[in-house]
Amino acid sequence: MPDLETLPAETIPDVDTIPETDEPIVAHIVKVGPGESAAAKVLEARVMGTPIEALCGYVWVPARDPKPLPVCQACKETYDMFRIFNDGLRESPSD
């Protein structure tokens, strides 16, 4: 019987090996800073493959056209709250 101390140890990483590929169910509103364009931020994230954050806190790498999807209710409520306290915001966020 082999000595257990001489056997090589196997390391199994604790990561998901199957990425999530489900279709998105809602479109999120991108969180942007002063002077930033949401459309430019999304385009950069799609090209570079970097994650972005939504108003609701959801973080993702955009990969699909969100226009056919309903807007995330949490993002919409947050945007509506911003509108109450900030003059000049549109009824809905621009592209």
C-alpha positions in Angstrom: 0.0 0.0 0.0 1.5 3.4 -1.0 2.3 6.0 1.6 -0.3 8.8 1.6 2.4 11.4 2.1 4.1 10.5 -1.1 1.1 10.6 -3.4 0.7 13.8 -5.5 -2.1 16.1 -4.3 -4.8 17.1 -6.8 -6.1 20.6 -6.6 -9.7 21.2 -7.8 -10.5 24.9 -8.3 -13.7 26.2 -6.7 -15.2 27.9 -9.8 -18.2 27.4 -12.1 -17.1 25.5 -15.2 -20.3 26.2 -17.0 -20.9 29.9 -17.6 -24.5 31.3 -17.5 -25.9 31.4 -20.9 -29.6 32.1 -20.1 -31.3 34.7 -22.1 -31.7 38.0 -20.1 -35.2 38.6 -18.9 -35.0 42.4 -18.3 -33.0 45.3 -19.6 -31.0 47.3 -17.0 -30.3 51.0 -16.9 -26.5 51.5 -16.8 -25.0 53.5 -13.9 -23.0 56.4 -15.3 -21.1 59.3 -13.7 -21.4 63.0 -14.4 -20.6 63.6 -18.1 -20.5 59.9 -19.0 -22.6 58.5 -21.9 -24.5 55.3 -21.1 -24.3 54.3 -24.8 -20.5 54.8 -24.9 -20.1 52.9 -21.7 -22.1 50.0 -22.9 -20.2 50.0 -26.3 -16.9 50.0 -24.5 -18.0 47.1 -22.2 -19.2 45.1 -25.2 -15.9 45.6 -27.1 -13.6 45.1 -24.2 -15.6 42.4 -22.4 -15.6 44.4 -19.1 -18.5 44.3 -16.7 -20.7 47.3 -16.0 -23.1 48.1 -13.2 -26.8 48.8 -13.4 -28.7 51.2 -11.2 -30.1 48.2 -9.3 -26.6 46.9 -8.6 -26.6 44.1 -11.1 -23.2 43.7 -12.7 -22.8 42.1 -16.2 -21.0 42.2 -19.5 -23.4 43.3 -22.1 -23.7 41.0 -25.1 -27.2 41.4 -26.5 -29.5 44.2 -27.7 -31.8 45.0 -24.7 -34.5 46.9 -26.7 -36.9 44.0 -26.9 -36.8 43.4 -23.2 -38.9 45.1 -20.4 -36.9 47.5 -18.2 -35.8 46.2 -14.8 -38.3 47.5 -12.3 -35.6 48.2 -9.6 -33.5 50.2 -12.2 -36.7 52.2 -13.2 -37.6 53.0 -9.6 -34.0 54.2 -8.9 -34.0 56.3 -12.1 -37.4 57.8 -11.1 -36.1 58.7 -7.7 -33.1 60.4 -9.3 -35.5 62.4 -11.5 -37.4 63.7 -8.4 -34.2 65.2 -7.0 -32.4 66.3 -10.2 -33.9 68.7 -12.6 -33.2 68.2 -16.2 -33.4 64.4 -16.3 -35.5 63.0 -19.0 -38.7 60.9 -18.6 -36.6 57.8 -19.5 -32.9 57.4 -19.8 -31.4 58.1 -23.2 -29.6 55.4 -25.2 
